[in-house]
Amino acid sequence: MLGIILAATTAALAAPAAGLLGHRAVRRSANAALMRIDTPAGIDEQGLVRIGGIEQWISIRGENRANPVLLEVHGGPGAANSPYGARTREWEKHFTLVRWDMRGAGLTFAHSPGDQGGPVTFTRLYEDALEVTRYVLDRMGVDRVVLMPNSFGTTLGLRLARNHPELYSAYVGTDQNVQEAGRDTSAYAATLERLRSAGRSKDVAAVEAMGPDPRHGPPRSGPRTTSCARAATR
């Protein structure tokens, strides 16, 4: 009897696990079908390329090599876009999409986490991005690419587009980083107004003691910029 109970219990526990594994297999199969590129003029290359002295992961995908080449520069640092291929699969019908995982991020970091070629500085990432651009131009046999950075990547992208307009046919900044340069303290003022309306005098005093965000306040001795903005405008 005990053997029967144990067998039944084991079967009951195994059933959900088998169901989960089966569901995972179905999802993987569907994702593989979604990501498959089998058009005659298509391209699907993913792998490590030596950039800036280390192996860095680059993906080049599209259904027609004659389409414009779109080079992403992801945010972060460290927030690679490589996991989101399924979300932008439709783009690959209209562009050849190039994804690059910066040093210290994504599959580049996963390949050799202990060897990132020294400190990950803004200058180092900028030089890497420029080398990636030239690699893509050579690999695809084109004169220019569309540059599409996002978030932190826009601080690199602005500098790339300004310094090397001959390499880029267009600049498309998403989640664009900007420097307010002291023009907007509305959030601080609105917070004080709401606290005063609620009669929270102690909180008003605390917020006034802190003052507005110094990055948004009026410049004390000439223009103030964040480190990223300074780097992007050199």
C-alpha positions in Angstrom: 0.0 0.0 0.0 2.8 2.4 0.9 4.4 1.7 -2.5 1.2 2.6 -4.3 0.9 5.9 -2.3 4.5 6.8 -3.0 4.1 6.1 -6.7 0.9 8.1 -6.9 2.5 11.0 -5.0 5.5 10.9 -7.3 3.3 10.9 -10.4 1.3 13.8 -9.0 4.4 15.9 -8.4 5.9 15.0 -11.8 2.8 16.0 -13.8 3.1 19.8 -13.2 6.9 19.7 -13.8 6.3 17.8 -17.1 3.7 20.4 -18.0 6.1 23.3 -17.4 8.8 21.6 -19.4 6.4 21.0 -22.2 5.2 24.6 -22.1 8.8 25.8 -22.2 9.5 23.6 -25.2 6.5 25.0 -27.1 7.5 28.5 -26.3 11.1 27.9 -27.4 9.9 26.4 -30.7 7.5 29.3 -31.3 10.3 31.8 -30.6 12.7 30.0 -32.9 10.1 30.1 -35.7 9.6 33.8 -35.1 13.3 34.6 -35.2 14.1 32.5 -38.2 15.4 34.4 -41.2 15.2 32.4 -44.4 14.7 35.0 -47.1 17.1 34.7 -50.1 18.7 38.1 -49.4 18.6 37.9 -45.6 21.4 37.9 -43.1 21.6 36.4 -39.6 25.0 36.6 -38.1 25.6 36.6 -34.3 28.9 36.1 -32.6 32.0 37.6 -31.1 34.1 40.2 -32.9 37.4 41.7 -31.7 36.7 45.3 -30.8 38.9 47.5 -28.7 41.2 44.6 -27.9 38.6 42.2 -26.5 35.9 39.9 -27.9 32.6 41.7 -28.1 29.2 40.3 -29.2 27.6 41.7 -32.3 24.4 40.6 -34.1 23.5 41.5 -37.7 20.0 40.5 -38.8 17.6 41.4 -41.5 15.4 40.0 -44.3 17.0 41.9 -47.1 20.6 43.1 -47.2 19.5 46.0 -49.5 17.6 47.6 -46.6 19.1 50.4 -44.6 21.5 49.3 -41.9 20.4 50.4 -38.4 23.0 50.4 -35.6 21.8 50.4 -32.0 23.8 51.7 -29.1 22.2 50.5 -26.0 21.7 52.2 -22.6 23.1 51.4 -19.2 26.0 51.2 -18.9 25.3 47.5 -18.6 21.7 47.4 -19.9 22.1 45.4 -23.2 19.3 45.1 -25.7 20.3 41.6 -26.9 17.5 39.9 -24.9 14.8 41.8 -26.7 15.1 40.4 -30.2 11.6 39.1 -30.4 10.2 42.5 -29.6 11.8 44.1 -32.6 11.6 41.2 -35.0 9.3 43.3 -37.2 12.0 45.9 -37.7 14.1 43.3 -39.5 11.7 43.3 -42.4 12.6 46.9 -43.1 16.2 47.3 -41.8 19.3 45.3 -41.2 19.4 45.6 -37.5 22.8 45.6 -35.8 22.9 45.0 -32.0 26.1 45.3 -30.1 26.7 44.5 -26.4 29.2 47.0 -24.9 32.1 45.8 -22.8 30.8 45.1 -19.3 27.3 44.3 -20.6 25.2 41.4 -21.9 26.9 38.6 -23.9 30.2 40.5 -24.2 30.4 40.4 -20.4 29.1 36.8 -20.2 31.8 35.6 -22.6 34.7 36.9 -20.4 33.5 38.6 -17.2 37.0 38.8 -15.9 38.6 40.4 -19.0 37.0 43.6 -20.0 40.3 45.2 -21.2 40.7 47.5 -18.3 38.4 50.2 -16.8 35.1 50.8 -18.7 35.3 54.5 -19.3 33.3 56.8 -21.5 36.2 57.3 -23.8 36.7 53.6 -24.1 33.1 53.0 -25.0 33.1 55.8 -27.5 36.1 54.4 -29.2 34.5 50.9 -29.2 31.3 52.4 -30.8 33.3 54.0 -33.5 35.2 50.8 -34.2 31.9 48.8 -34.3 30.5 51.4 -36.8 33.5 50.9 -39.1 33.3 47.1 -38.7 29.6 47.2 -39.8 30.3 49.5 -42.7 32.9 47.1 -44.0 30.9 44.0 -43.3 27.8 45.2 -45.0 29.6 47.1 -47.8 27.7 50.4 -47.2 28.9 54.0 -46.8 26.7 55.0 -43.9 24.4 53.5 -41.3 21.4 54.9 -39.4 22.6 55.5 -35.8 19.9 54.7 -33.2 21.2 55.1 -29.6 19.0 54.9 -26.5 19.3 56.3 -23.0 23.0 56.4 -21.9 23.8 55.4 -25.4 22.6 58.8 -26.7 25.6 60.5 -24.9 27.8 58.4 -27.1 25.6 58.7 -30.1 25.5 62.5 -30.1 29.3 62.7 -30.0 29.6 60.1 -32.8 27.2 61.9 -35.0 28.8 65.3 -34.4 32.4 64.1 -34.9 31.8 61.7 -37.8 28.8 62.8 -39.9 30.3 61.0 -42.8 29.6 57.6 -41.2 25.9 58.1 -40.4 22.9 58.8 -42.7 20.6 59.7 -39.8 20.5 60.0 -36.1 17.5 58.6 -34.2 17.8 59.3 -30.4 15.4 57.3 -28.2 15.1 58.1 -24.5 17.4 61.0 -25.3 19.6 62.3 -22.5 19.6 66.1 -22.3 21.0 68.7 -20.0 18.4 71.1 -18.6 21.1 73.7 -17.7 19.0 75.2 -14.9 15.9 75.9 -16.9 13.5 73.7 -15.0 12.8 73.6 -11.2 9.1 73.1 -11.7 9.0 69.7 -9.9 10.7 71.2 -6.8 8.2 74.1 -6.8 5.2 71.9 -7.2 6.3 69.7 -4.3 6.6 72.7 -2.0 3.2 73.9 -3.1 1.5 70.6 -2.4 3.2 70.3 1.0 2.0 73.8 1.9 -1.5 73.1 0.8 -1.6 70.0 3.0 -0.3 72.0 6.0 2.8 69.9 6.4 5.1 72.7 7.6 7.8 70.4 8.9 8.1 68.7 5.5 8.1 72.1 3.8 11.0 73.2 6.0 12.9 70.0 5.3 12.5 70.3 1.5 13.4 74.0 1.6 16.6 73.1 3.5 17.5 70.6 0.9 16.9 73.1 -1.9 16.3 72.2 -5.6 18.3 69.5 -7.3 21.7 71.3 -7.9 21.8 69.9 -11.4 18.6 71.9 -12.2 19.4 75.0 -10.2 20.8 78.2 -11.7 24.5 78.1 -12.4 26.7 79.5 -9.7 29.8 80.2 -11.7 29.3 79.5 -15.4 27.3 76.7 -17.0 27.0 73.4 -15.1 26.8 70.1 -16.9 26.7 66.5 -15.9 29.7 64.3 -16.6 27.9 62.5 -19.4 26.8 65.8 -21.0 30.4 67.2 -20.7 31.7 64.1 -22.4 29.1 64.3 -25.1 29.9 67.9 -26.0 33.7 67.7 -26.1 
